[in-house]
């Protein structure tokens, strides 16, 4: 779970990045993102990624889980075992979210039925100016 914010214009922001924009944002408020490890892609130097630093790598046989810090929070991404050699503890990576695989929750834990606005890039994160 990752703390985020929803702006009045519908932007979903995390650590100074806009993850995407909802069709119906409602009032500005804090929210929580639920992102499963398989919904996060680990990339190198992506112009659209959310920068994170690897804290821990778990080798689980059929999967490798990468625990990475984003602005004091931890996100977990799944990496195929054959790509495990491309990541290392302490390494800076970018994480990109898979479209439609992010759950949004109100502060009280109630799920927000989110419909993302269509974009040219699938839920690419962009820096907030």
PLY file of the C-alpha trace (Angstrom):
ply
format ascii 1.0
element vertex 129
property float x
property float y
property float z
element edge 128
property int vertex1
property int vertex2
end_header
0.00 0.00 0.00
1.30 3.41 -0.98
0.08 6.76 0.32
-1.03 9.10 -2.47
-3.24 12.10 -3.06
-6.16 12.81 -5.35
-6.43 16.39 -6.60
-9.69 18.17 -7.40
-8.84 17.87 -11.10
-8.59 14.08 -10.74
-4.79 13.70 -10.76
-3.49 10.81 -8.64
-0.10 11.85 -7.23
2.65 9.88 -5.50
5.90 11.43 -4.26
5.63 14.45 -6.54
4.61 12.46 -9.64
1.25 12.25 -11.36
0.41 8.59 -11.85
-2.62 9.32 -14.00
-5.90 11.19 -14.04
-9.31 9.88 -13.08
-12.42 10.75 -15.06
-14.30 11.66 -11.88
-11.87 12.93 -9.24
-14.19 14.55 -6.71
-12.75 16.62 -3.87
-9.00 16.72 -3.22
-8.06 14.20 -0.53
-5.44 11.69 0.62
-5.88 8.19 -0.77
-4.04 4.86 -0.68
-2.90 2.87 -3.70
-2.97 -0.90 -3.73
-0.53 -2.17 -6.34
0.31 -5.87 -6.56
3.95 -6.74 -7.31
3.07 -8.14 -10.75
1.47 -4.80 -11.70
4.76 -2.91 -11.33
7.42 -3.01 -14.03
11.05 -2.36 -13.13
12.72 -0.15 -15.72
16.02 1.67 -16.06
15.96 5.43 -16.63
12.40 5.64 -17.85
11.13 9.15 -18.58
7.80 8.02 -17.11
8.94 5.92 -14.16
8.74 6.67 -10.46
12.30 6.65 -9.11
12.98 4.19 -6.30
16.00 2.66 -4.55
16.16 -1.11 -4.04
16.22 -2.07 -0.34
15.79 -5.83 -0.51
15.64 -8.59 -3.12
13.75 -11.81 -2.29
14.55 -14.86 -4.43
11.47 -17.11 -4.22
12.23 -19.68 -6.89
9.65 -18.91 -9.56
9.66 -15.19 -8.71
11.98 -12.49 -7.50
10.46 -9.69 -5.43
12.20 -6.33 -5.42
11.42 -4.10 -2.42
12.14 -0.49 -3.31
11.84 2.79 -1.40
9.79 5.61 -2.90
9.89 8.76 -0.81
10.02 6.77 2.46
7.43 4.20 1.36
8.02 0.68 0.09
6.76 -0.67 -3.21
7.23 -4.31 -4.20
7.75 -5.31 -7.82
7.91 -8.82 -9.27
10.84 -9.62 -11.55
11.27 -12.81 -13.56
14.10 -15.00 -12.16
16.01 -14.80 -15.44
16.20 -11.01 -14.98
17.30 -11.12 -11.33
20.91 -10.43 -12.33
19.83 -6.98 -13.61
18.92 -5.65 -10.14
20.97 -5.11 -6.97
20.38 -3.75 -3.47
21.12 -0.02 -3.43
20.44 0.37 -7.15
18.21 3.20 -8.33
15.40 2.00 -10.60
12.21 3.35 -12.08
8.85 1.70 -11.51
5.96 1.92 -13.93
2.42 0.87 -13.13
0.50 -1.50 -15.36
-2.72 0.11 -16.60
-5.92 -0.78 -14.82
-4.14 -2.82 -12.14
-4.05 -0.15 -9.45
-6.66 -0.14 -6.71
-7.55 3.14 -5.01
-8.84 3.42 -1.45
-10.33 6.25 0.64
-8.69 7.12 3.97
-11.20 4.84 5.76
-10.32 1.86 3.54
-13.34 1.98 1.21
-12.40 1.23 -2.41
-12.76 4.02 -4.95
-14.25 2.82 -8.25
-11.68 4.49 -10.49
-12.01 5.08 -14.22
-8.77 6.44 -15.64
-8.79 9.02 -18.41
-7.39 7.69 -21.66
-3.81 8.82 -22.31
-1.33 8.25 -25.08
0.86 6.40 -22.58
-0.50 3.78 -20.18
-0.56 5.38 -16.73
2.89 6.86 -17.14
4.08 8.89 -14.20
5.09 12.47 -14.83
6.78 14.93 -12.48
4.49 17.55 -10.92
5.80 21.05 -11.61
0 1
1 2
2 3
3 4
4 5
5 6
6 7
7 8
8 9
9 10
10 11
11 12
12 13
13 14
14 15
15 16
16 17
17 18
18 19
19 20
20 21
21 22
22 23
23 24
24 25
25 26
26 27
27 28
28 29
29 30
30 31
31 32
32 33
33 34
34 35
35 36
36 37
37 38
38 39
39 40
40 41
41 42
42 43
43 44
44 45
45 46
46 47
47 48
48 49
49 50
50 51
51 52
52 53
53 54
54 55
55 56
56 57
57 58
58 59
59 60
60 61
61 62
62 63
63 64
64 65
65 66
66 67
67 68
68 69
69 70
70 71
71 72
72 73
73 74
74 75
75 76
76 77
77 78
78 79
79 80
80 81
81 82
82 83
83 84
84 85
85 86
86 87
87 88
88 89
89 90
90 91
91 92
92 93
93 94
94 95
95 96
96 97
97 98
98 99
99 100
100 101
101 102
102 103
103 104
104 105
105 106
106 107
107 108
108 109
109 110
110 111
111 112
112 113
113 114
114 115
115 116
116 117
117 118
118 119
119 120
120 121
121 122
122 123
123 124
124 125
125 126
126 127
127 128
